[in-house]
Each structure stands twice: as C-alpha cells, then as structure tokens.
Amino acid sequence: MVSFTTREDTTVIGFRPFDVTDPSGSRGREVTVRYQPGDPAEFTLDLADTRRDLWAVVRFDLSVLLVGVAAVVTGVYLL
C-alpha cells in the first residue's frame, strides 16, 4: 500500500508490489514516486533513487565520524 500527495495537493492511495526485505518495518518509509501529472494513479516507485539518497546520507555520516576520530587522535597526540 502506498500513499502520497502530489504537488497539486492530490492525495493518491494505491497498491504496488515492490521488493521490501522487511515488510513490517516499511510503514512510513520514504520512497521516490514517479507519476504522470495528468493521472497520478499511474505511478511507479523509484527504489534505486531512494537507495542512492540513503547511500549519500551514509557517506556523509561516515565522513563526519572520520573527521571526529581524526580530531580526537590529533588532540591526544598533541598532549
């Protein structure tokens, strides 16, 4: 079951089977939805785009973590 609101403020509720590894944890999950402006009931889910967004967040978080660890190691070395 998928529910989304278009830019034109139209709420669409529909069913599209898609590969979810944990269906019980997918409620409230954000995914990219592609639809025809004239008929939003005809939509597809762009899971690849959603995964790309997730990896961008993971890369950013890892970068921040590495910078933090480097700062701590530098601070300990300078003591």
C-alpha positions in Angstrom: 0.0 0.0 0.0 1.4 3.4 -1.0 0.0 6.8 -0.1 1.4 10.1 -1.4 0.4 13.7 -2.1 1.2 15.2 -5.5 2.5 18.8 -5.9 -1.1 19.7 -7.0 -2.2 18.6 -3.5 -4.0 15.5 -4.7 -3.8 12.5 -2.3 -3.2 9.2 -4.0 -3.6 5.8 -2.3 -2.7 2.7 -4.3 -1.0 -0.7 -4.2 2.2 -1.5 -6.0 4.1 -4.7 -5.1 7.8 -4.0 -4.7 10.8 -5.7 -3.2 11.0 -4.9 0.5 13.3 -7.0 2.7 11.3 -6.3 5.9 7.6 -5.5 5.2 6.8 -5.0 8.8 9.4 -2.1 9.0 8.4 -0.4 5.8 5.5 1.6 7.2 6.3 5.3 7.0 9.2 4.6 4.7 10.0 7.4 2.3 10.4 6.4 -1.4 10.6 8.3 -4.6 7.4 8.2 -6.6 7.2 8.9 -10.3 3.7 9.6 -11.7 2.0 11.1 -14.8 0.8 14.7 -13.9 -2.5 14.1 -15.7 -3.1 10.7 -14.0 -1.3 10.3 -10.7 -3.0 6.9 -10.1 -0.5 5.6 -12.7 2.7 5.7 -10.6 5.9 3.8 -10.2 8.3 3.6 -7.2 11.9 4.5 -7.9 13.6 2.4 -5.3 17.0 2.9 -6.9 16.7 6.7 -6.4 15.8 6.1 -2.8 18.8 3.9 -2.2 21.1 6.5 -3.8 19.8 9.0 -1.3 20.4 6.6 1.6 24.0 6.0 0.5 24.6 9.7 0.3 23.5 10.1 3.9 25.7 7.1 5.0 28.7 8.6 3.2 28.2 11.9 4.9 27.8 10.4 8.3 30.9 8.3 7.9 32.9 11.4 6.7 31.8 13.3 9.9 32.7 10.3 12.0 36.2 10.0 10.4 36.8 13.7 10.9 35.8 13.5 14.5 38.1 10.5 15.1 41.0 12.3 13.4 40.4 15.3 15.6 40.5 13.2 18.8 43.6 11.3 17.7 45.3 14.6 16.8 44.3 16.1 20.2 45.7 13.1 22.1 48.9 13.2 20.1 49.4 16.9 20.8 49.0 16.4 24.5 
